[in-house]
Amino acid sequence: MQKFIEIVNIIVSKILIVLMAVIVLDVTWQVITRFILRNPSSYTEELAGFLLIWIGLLGASHALYTKAHLGIDVLTYKLTGVRQRIVEGVIYALVFLFALFVMVIGGYKLVALTLRLNQISPGLKIPMGYVYTVLPASGLLMMLYAAGFMFRALKGAGDHEPAHHVSVVE
């Protein structure tokens, strides 16, 4: 399962790189058309907002995998052995449940509602439900990552810490 999670995270990382490149190009074009050509592009601001939503939510799931989320780990840092694994397991179980109920189920309802109401974005003329699909998708990613961490913590597997893990205690 760990190998599958690593492959999924590599794909998410590549998608984030592409989205970041697109938003840089989009905002650059927006600046050029507004201040140099004096004829602002009609879609760039809306596209930048949608890209920001996707980057933020996919980035949050990637941050969960790399343990780069801002958090206070004083309790788990001070604990050792079985107690530390149990607390970590409970924390990741709570993350899993939050992602399931809020992001996946709530996100699915939001996507279904906006598609059913046929809400169209004013600038790009695309259904808003497509923009919001990132919410349940990121929720599924967070559930996958949290499940992997939870099972490893409770199983007592070797403490594999991703390269970006930073502790406030260190």
C-alpha positions in Angstrom: 0.0 0.0 0.0 2.9 2.4 0.8 4.3 2.1 -2.8 0.8 2.9 -4.2 0.6 6.0 -1.9 4.0 7.2 -3.0 3.1 6.8 -6.7 -0.2 8.8 -6.1 1.8 11.5 -4.3 4.3 11.8 -7.2 1.3 12.3 -9.6 -0.2 14.9 -7.3 3.2 16.6 -7.1 3.4 16.8 -10.9 -0.1 18.1 -11.2 0.7 20.8 -8.6 3.8 21.8 -10.6 1.7 22.1 -13.8 -1.0 24.1 -12.0 1.6 26.5 -10.5 3.2 27.0 -14.0 -0.2 27.7 -15.4 -1.2 30.2 -12.7 2.2 32.0 -13.2 1.6 32.3 -16.9 -2.0 33.4 -16.4 -1.2 36.1 -13.9 1.7 37.3 -16.1 -0.7 37.5 -19.0 -3.2 39.4 -16.9 -0.5 42.0 -15.9 0.6 42.4 -19.5 -2.9 42.8 -20.9 -3.9 45.2 -18.1 -0.9 47.5 -17.8 1.0 47.2 -21.0 -1.7 46.6 -23.6 -4.3 48.6 -21.7 -6.9 46.0 -22.7 -7.5 43.6 -19.7 -8.1 40.0 -20.6 -11.6 38.9 -19.6 -10.9 35.4 -18.3 -7.5 35.6 -16.5 -8.7 36.8 -13.1 -11.4 34.1 -12.9 -8.9 31.4 -14.1 -6.4 32.5 -11.5 -9.0 32.2 -8.8 -10.0 28.7 -9.9 -6.3 27.6 -10.1 -5.8 29.0 -6.6 -8.7 26.8 -5.3 -7.1 23.7 -7.0 -3.6 24.5 -5.8 -4.8 25.2 -2.3 -6.8 22.0 -1.9 -4.4 19.7 -3.7 -1.5 21.4 -1.9 -3.2 20.7 1.4 -3.4 17.0 0.7 0.2 17.0 -0.5 1.2 18.8 2.7 -0.6 16.1 4.7 1.6 13.5 3.0 4.8 15.4 3.6 3.7 16.3 7.2 4.2 19.9 6.3 1.0 21.1 7.8 1.3 23.7 10.5 0.6 21.9 13.7 1.7 21.5 17.2 3.3 18.1 17.7 4.6 18.7 21.2 2.4 15.9 22.6 3.5 13.2 20.1 7.1 14.4 20.2 7.3 13.9 24.0 5.6 10.5 23.8 7.4 7.3 22.9 6.6 3.8 21.9 3.0 2.5 22.1 1.6 5.7 23.5 3.0 7.8 20.7 1.7 5.3 18.0 -1.8 5.3 19.6 -1.9 9.1 19.7 -0.7 9.4 16.1 -3.3 6.7 15.1 -6.1 8.7 16.7 -5.0 11.9 15.1 -4.9 10.3 11.6 -8.3 8.7 12.3 -9.7 12.1 13.0 -8.1 13.5 9.9 -9.6 10.6 7.9 -13.1 11.2 9.3 -12.9 15.0 8.6 -11.8 14.3 5.1 -14.6 11.8 4.6 -17.5 13.8 6.0 -16.5 17.3 5.2 -14.5 17.1 2.0 -15.7 13.9 0.3 -19.4 13.7 1.3 -19.9 17.5 1.6 -17.8 18.2 -1.5 -19.7 15.6 -3.5 -23.0 17.2 -2.5 -21.6 20.6 -3.5 -20.5 19.3 -6.9 -23.8 17.6 -7.5 -25.8 20.7 -6.5 -23.9 23.1 -8.7 -24.1 20.7 -11.6 -27.8 20.2 -11.1 -28.4 24.0 -10.8 -26.3 24.4 -13.9 -24.1 27.2 -12.4 -21.8 28.5 -15.0 -18.7 30.7 -14.4 -19.2 34.2 -15.9 -15.8 34.5 -17.5 -14.8 31.0 -18.6 -18.3 29.8 -19.2 -17.6 26.4 -17.6 -19.9 24.6 -15.1 -18.8 25.5 -11.5 -19.3 21.8 -10.5 -16.1 21.0 -12.4 -14.2 23.6 -10.4 -15.5 22.2 -7.2 -14.5 18.6 -8.0 -11.2 19.2 -6.4 -12.9 19.2 -3.0 -13.9 15.5 -2.9 -10.7 14.6 -4.9 -8.5 16.2 -2.2 -10.6 14.6 0.5 -10.0 11.2 -1.1 -6.3 11.9 -1.2 -6.3 13.0 2.4 -8.2 9.8 3.4 -5.6 7.7 1.5 -2.7 9.4 3.2 -4.2 9.4 6.6 -5.1 5.7 6.3 -1.5 4.9 5.4 -0.1 6.9 8.3 -2.8 5.5 10.7 -2.1 1.9 9.9 1.7 2.4 10.1 1.4 4.2 13.4 -0.9 1.5 14.9 1.1 -1.3 13.4 4.3 0.1 14.8 6.1 0.1 11.5 9.4 1.9 11.2 9.1 5.7 11.5 9.3 6.7 7.9 9.2 10.5 8.0 9.0 12.3 4.7 11.8 14.7 3.9 9.8 17.8 4.7 8.6 16.9 8.2 9.4 19.7 10.6 8.7 19.6 14.2 8.0 22.7 16.3 9.9 21.1 19.1 13.2 20.6 17.2 
